[in-house]
Amino acid sequence: MDLDIAGRTGLVSGASSGIGRAIALALGREGVRLVITARRKDQLDEVAGQIRAEGGPPPTVVVADYLAEDAAARIAEVALAELGTVQILINNAGGSRPFTRHTGDAQWEEALTLNFTRHRQLTGHLLEPMIADGWGRIVNITGKSEPDGVNGAFSAKAALHSWAKGLSREVGPSGITVNSVPPGRIMSEQIERNYTPEYRQWQSDSEIPIGEYGRGEDIANLVCFLASPLARYITGTVIPVDGGLRRYQF
C-alpha cells in the first residue's frame, strides 16, 4: 500500500529505543524527512544510521531531556529550522516509576511533565505552521486505562487522551488529525528489565488472546497509516494495539 508520505516532514520523540525507535525506522523507510529526539545520543545516532543505511532521508538528531524546562521549545526550534514545518508529530517520549497513594508532589510533577505537559507544549510550538500548511498528523503514544493502582504516568496519559480529543475538534477544519495509540505489552528494554521470561510467557498464555507480546513494528505500522492521507477521516480516537489484552475498549 502506498501511504503517500514520502517527502513529508516528521518529528518523533523518545526515538532512541523501543516503540519510538520502531516508529522512526518505519517512517524513515516510507521516505519521511525526520527529526528524532531523546536523551541518549549514541542510540539516536544508531537509529539515524540505520535509516540512512535503509535508504531513508538522513534524519536530524536532537538530544533533549524532557525534564528540562526549555525542552519542548528547543526541540521545536531545531525541527522548524531543519524542516520548515513538521507535518507529522509523534509524541512518544515518557516514563513511569512505581507509585503509591503516598507518593509526593515532586514525583507527581515529574510524571505529568514527562507524559503530558511536554507533549502539549511541543504540539503547541508546532501547531501554527501545521495550520498554515493546511495539513498535519499528530499521534500520541499513550497508555492503558486500566491501572492496577495509583500511578502518575497512567493519570498523565489519561489527561493526554482528553486533551487530544478536544484538540482534534479544534484543528480538524485545518486538515489536521489527532489520535492516540495505547500499546499493550510490546517487547523493549524496559519490558525485559521489568518482567521475567517466565512471567512474560504466563501472561502471553493466560491474558493475551493473540498469545504473545507485541513488537515495536506492530505499533509503527498503525502509526504510519494514521500519519498518511489515507487516514484523513480518523481523528479524536484512542486505538489500542495490545493483542486483545485490555478488557475495556481502551
Sequence and secondary structure as in RCSB ss.txt:
>XXXX:A:sequence
MDLDIAGRTGLVSGASSGIGRAIALALGREGVRLVITARRKDQLDEVAGQIRAEGGPPPTVVVADYLAEDAAARI
AEVALAELGTVQILINNAGGSRPFTRHTGDAQWEEALTLNFTRHRQLTGHLLEPMIADGWGRIVNITGKSEPDGV
NGAFSAKAALHSWAKGLSREVGPSGITVNSVPPGRIMSEQIERNYTPEYRQWQSDSEIPIGEYGRGEDIANLVCF
LASPLARYITGTVIPVDGGLRRYQF
>XXXX:A:secstr
     TT EEEEESTTSHHHHHHHHHHHHTT EEEEEES HHHHHHHHHHHHHTT    EEEE  TTSTTHHHHH
HHHHHHHHSS SEEEE         TT  HHHHHHHHIIIIIHHHHHHHHHHHHHHHHT EEEEEE   S  SS 
 HHHHHHHHHHHHHHHHHHHHGGGTEEEEEE B SB SHHHHHHS HHHHHHHHHHT TTSS B HHHHHHHHHH
HTSGGGTT  S B  BSTT  SS  
